[in-house]
């Protein structure tokens, strides 16, 4: 019997016409569809204000077709569309996602497909990632490992949200992939004392959530029975992804999984912008050493691997032109080297673009979000270097 308080109404389903699947394994799909490089639509559908997902909340304009066309024309093959759903999710026990949110994500997904891009969508800042924001996101591994009731409550919501997303997009072809979550950690980026002293419980929870994600998508009907699923480890960290404690979910669909990790190392150069020089032999060797183990662990077993986020911030030094030029030179060396080394080991790099080119935040922007064109000559040159490195 269904409890009286739970709605028996079916989940919302897009009226998109049911597409025929390719029938290919994930590995063959990436290879035969020539998926070599990707781009993130960052700080857009993943942005939020007051714990409410907001497409324009962090300064980017609404997504348009020109942007998607420009990303494809620049040479990218796949787009990762991070999505924050919080603020658009109803109360327990149903956790109904607002139709307006599902419909808008569907519109953006279709724009990308119309441009000729493969697409990934996920749960993004639902598990907010900074130490300051960690408890603001509802998908909290910190609360979950500390309290069993919180774990059950959060897991119930995670389950319901993925049931609904999968149901809504069930008719879409295998060009649309689902990623379970983004950089889930307890606020310490793998460095909290709680995680270092006893990581097992948190790792178990992330493995469990990945399994639930897989099971619920597979059961959601339509093309979900064989949809490609992108699986992250704890914090989407490279070392955690290579750990024996990271378990790929058991899957009723054979060979339909994709592994993902994120890479901004060294963080002082890649994301913090506190180091302006990069390019020594040791710097380059570290990237090789970090990427090489993914080949025997996954690639040689015919499991595709994407670097779901990577890149290096634009560093500006208005009072020191020599320092700024060195930072520019280093960035022009680092980003293509990451892409080329990814290609060397069979990985697919996906550049993190948050649209930002000014202010005090992380400046990863390469495209004008209104026109779909590179936002500067340097950005255009960087894009060409990235694409040439992998094709």
Residue pairs with C-beta under 8 A, 6 or more apart in sequence:
2 8
3 93
5 93
6 93
6 94
7 94
7 96
10 167
11 163
11 164
11 167
11 168
12 97
12 99
12 102
12 164
12 167
12 168
13 167
13 168
13 170
13 171
14 102
14 103
14 106
14 168
14 169
14 171
14 172
16 106
16 110
16 169
16 171
16 172
17 171
18 171
18 222
18 223
19 171
19 172
19 173
19 223
20 173
21 173
21 174
21 223
21 226
22 29
22 173
22 174
23 226
24 32
24 174
25 254
25 255
25 256
25 302
26 228
26 255
26 256
26 257
26 258
26 303
26 304
27 255
27 302
27 303
27 304
29 35
29 174
29 228
30 258
30 304
30 348
33 77
33 118
34 77
35 77
35 78
35 118
35 348
36 77
36 343
36 348
36 390
36 391
37 75
37 76
37 77
37 78
37 339
37 348
37 349
37 350
37 351
37 386
37 387
37 390
37 391
38 76
38 77
38 78
38 79
38 80
38 120
38 306
38 348
38 349
38 350
38 351
39 71
39 76
39 78
39 79
39 80
39 350
39 351
39 353
40 79
40 80
40 81
40 82
40 308
40 309
40 350
40 351
40 352
40 353
40 354
41 63
41 67
41 79
41 80
41 81
41 82
41 108
41 353
42 82
42 352
42 353
42 354
42 355
42 364
43 58
43 59
43 60
43 354
43 355
43 356
44 55
44 56
44 58
44 60
44 63
44 81
44 82
44 355
44 369
45 53
45 55
45 63
45 81
45 82
45 83
45 84
45 104
45 105
45 108
45 124
46 53
46 82
46 83
46 84
46 124
46 125
47 53
47 54
47 55
47 56
47 57
47 58
47 60
47 84
47 125
48 54
48 57
48 84
48 86
48 87
48 125
49 57
50 87
51 86
51 87
51 136
52 86
52 87
52 88
53 83
53 84
53 85
53 86
53 87
53 88
53 101
53 125
54 87
55 62
55 63
55 104
56 62
58 354
59 355
59 356
60 354
60 355
60 369
61 369
61 370
63 108
63 111
63 369
64 111
64 370
64 372
65 111
65 114
65 115
66 370
66 371
66 372
67 111
67 367
67 369
67 370
67 371
67 372
68 79
68 111
68 112
68 114
68 115
68 117
68 372
69 115
69 372
70 367
70 371
70 372
70 373
71 79
71 115
71 117
71 367
71 372
72 115
72 116
72 117
73 372
74 367
74 374
74 383
74 387
75 383
75 384
75 386
75 387
75 391
76 117
76 351
76 387
77 117
77 118
78 117
78 118
78 119
78 120
78 306
78 348
78 350
79 112
79 117
79 118
79 119
79 120
80 119
80 120
80 122
80 179
80 308
80 309
80 350
81 105
81 108
81 109
81 112
81 119
81 120
81 121
81 122
82 121
82 122
82 124
82 125
82 182
83 105
83 121
83 122
83 123
83 124
84 123
84 124
84 125
84 126
85 97
85 101
85 123
85 126
85 161
86 125
86 126
86 137
86 138
88 97
88 98
88 100
88 101
89 95
89 96
89 97
89 98
89 138
89 157
89 161
90 96
90 97
90 98
92 153
92 156
92 157
93 156
93 160
94 160
95 156
95 157
95 160
95 161
95 164
96 164
97 161
97 164
97 165
102 164
102 165
102 168
105 121
106 168
106 169
109 119
109 121
109 169
109 172
109 176
112 119
113 119
113 175
113 176
118 175
118 176
118 177
119 175
119 176
119 177
120 176
120 177
120 178
120 179
120 230
120 308
121 165
121 169
121 176
121 177
121 178
121 179
122 178
122 179
122 180
122 181
122 182
122 230
123 139
123 158
123 161
123 162
123 179
123 180
123 181
123 182
124 182
125 133
125 137
125 182
126 137
126 138
126 139
126 161
126 181
127 137
127 138
127 139
127 140
127 141
127 181
127 182
127 183
127 184
128 134
128 135
128 136
128 137
129 137
129 182
129 183
129 185
130 187
131 187
131 188
131 189
134 140
134 142
134 185
134 186
134 187
135 142
135 143
135 187
138 154
138 157
139 154
139 157
139 158
139 181
139 184
140 150
140 154
141 184
141 185
141 186
141 202
141 205
141 206
142 186
142 187
142 194
143 150
143 151
143 154
144 150
144 151
144 154
144 155
144 205
145 151
145 186
145 194
145 201
145 202
145 205
151 205
155 208
155 209
155 212
158 209
158 212
158 213
159 212
159 216
162 178
162 180
162 212
162 213
162 216
162 217
163 216
163 219
163 220
165 178
166 178
166 216
166 217
166 220
166 224
166 227
167 220
167 221
169 176
169 178
169 224
170 220
170 221
170 222
170 223
170 224
171 222
171 223
172 223
173 223
174 223
174 226
174 227
174 228
176 227
177 227
177 228
177 229
177 230
177 258
178 213
178 217
178 227
178 228
178 229
178 230
179 229
179 230
179 231
179 232
179 260
179 308
180 209
180 210
180 213
180 214
180 229
180 230
180 231
180 232
181 206
181 209
181 213
181 232
182 232
182 236
183 232
183 235
183 236
183 262
184 206
184 209
184 232
184 234
184 235
184 236
185 192
185 195
185 202
185 234
185 235
186 192
186 194
186 195
186 202
188 194
188 195
189 235
189 237
190 196
190 234
190 235
190 237
190 239
190 240
194 202
195 202
199 234
199 245
200 245
202 234
203 234
203 240
203 243
203 245
203 246
206 232
206 233
206 234
207 245
207 246
207 247
207 249
210 231
210 232
210 247
210 248
210 249
211 249
211 250
213 229
213 249
214 229
214 231
214 249
214 250
214 251
215 249
217 224
217 227
217 229
218 224
218 225
218 251
218 252
218 253
225 252
225 253
226 253
226 256
227 253
227 256
228 256
228 257
228 258
229 251
229 256
229 257
229 258
230 257
230 258
230 259
230 260
230 306
230 308
231 248
231 249
231 257
231 258
231 259
231 260
232 241
232 259
232 260
232 261
232 308
233 240
233 241
233 243
233 246
233 261
234 240
234 246
236 260
236 261
236 262
236 308
236 309
237 261
237 262
238 261
238 262
238 263
238 265
238 290
240 246
240 261
241 259
241 260
241 261
241 294
242 293
242 294
242 297
248 257
248 259
248 303
249 257
251 257
255 302
255 303
257 303
258 303
258 304
258 305
258 306
259 294
259 298
259 303
259 304
259 305
259 306
260 305
260 306
260 307
260 308
261 294
261 305
261 307
261 308
262 307
262 308
262 309
262 310
263 270
263 290
263 307
263 309
263 310
263 338
264 270
264 271
264 309
264 310
264 311
264 312
264 352
265 286
265 287
265 290
266 275
266 278
266 283
266 286
268 274
268 275
269 275
269 276
269 277
269 278
269 312
269 330
269 334
270 310
270 311
270 312
270 313
270 334
271 312
271 313
271 362
272 313
273 313
273 315
273 362
273 363
276 315
276 317
276 323
276 324
276 326
276 327
276 330
277 326
277 327
277 330
278 312
278 330
278 331
278 333
278 334
279 329
279 330
279 333
279 334
283 334
284 337
284 341
287 337
287 338
287 341
288 341
288 344
291 341
291 342
291 344
291 345
291 347
292 345
294 305
294 345
294 346
294 347
295 345
295 346
298 304
298 305
299 305
299 345
299 346
299 347
304 348
305 346
305 347
305 348
306 347
306 348
306 349
306 350
307 338
307 342
307 347
307 348
307 349
307 350
308 350
309 350
309 352
310 338
310 342
310 349
310 350
310 351
310 352
311 335
311 338
311 351
311 352
311 353
311 364
312 330
312 331
312 334
312 335
313 362
313 363
313 364
314 331
314 357
314 363
314 364
314 365
315 324
315 327
315 328
315 331
315 363
316 324
316 363
317 323
317 324
317 327
318 324
328 378
331 382
332 378
332 381
332 382
332 385
335 351
335 382
335 385
335 386
336 382
336 385
336 386
336 388
336 389
337 389
338 349
339 349
339 385
339 386
339 389
339 390
340 389
340 390
342 348
342 349
342 390
343 349
343 389
343 390
349 386
349 390
351 364
351 366
351 386
352 364
353 364
353 365
353 366
353 367
354 361
354 362
354 364
354 365
355 364
355 365
355 367
355 369
356 362
356 363
356 364
356 365
357 363
357 365
357 375
357 376
365 375
365 379
366 374
366 375
366 379
366 382
366 383
367 373
367 374
367 375
367 379
368 374
368 375
373 380
374 380
374 383
